[in-house]
Amino acid sequence: MLLEGEQLSSEGARHAEVFKQLGLSHAYAGHGAGRDVLAIANEALQNAAKPGGAGMSSIFATDEAMLRSLTAAQAEVAAGKGIESGAKTLIDIPATPNTGRVFIAKSKMPAGVTPLNETPLTALPDVAEVPATHVRALFTKTDRGFEIFDIFPGFSP
């Protein structure tokens, strides 16, 4: 990531501070491009084991993809296009093929869905990769407007 013409290491303190200032600390820790892909894929299995769990987990391909998605989602929520869900407001925006990766536990694969990759990680043979079809952003309404709570690539058949 470039900030004022300076390349920021994804492991650096300034990089983390940028995401914190944008309100993305939670989202970046969970779905940021710096996350380990094997850990993200393993989370799909952990989510599948939860009652009612969808069995999916995802990661943005790049910081740019996350920030571009955030900008688009902020415009949508500002235009009143969000859907209220409890204390959060949801926005789904279309994903491009290079937005990120979505992993799904094979036990939760919807019927008729052909994965992008049946076994993207040999260490996790029970996880497949499906295309990112959208990005979901969750906002919290505050007295200052809407603040981002989480944002991640998603999949729906």
Secondary structure, DSSP 8 states (H G I E B T S, - for coil): -EETTEE--TTSHHHHHHHHHTT-HHHHHHH-TTS-HHHHHHHHHHHHHSTT---EEEEES-HHHHHHHHHHHHHHHHTT--EEETTEEEEEEE--TTSEEEEEEGGG--TT---SBS-S-TT-TTEEEE---EEEEEEEEETTEEEEEEEEEE---
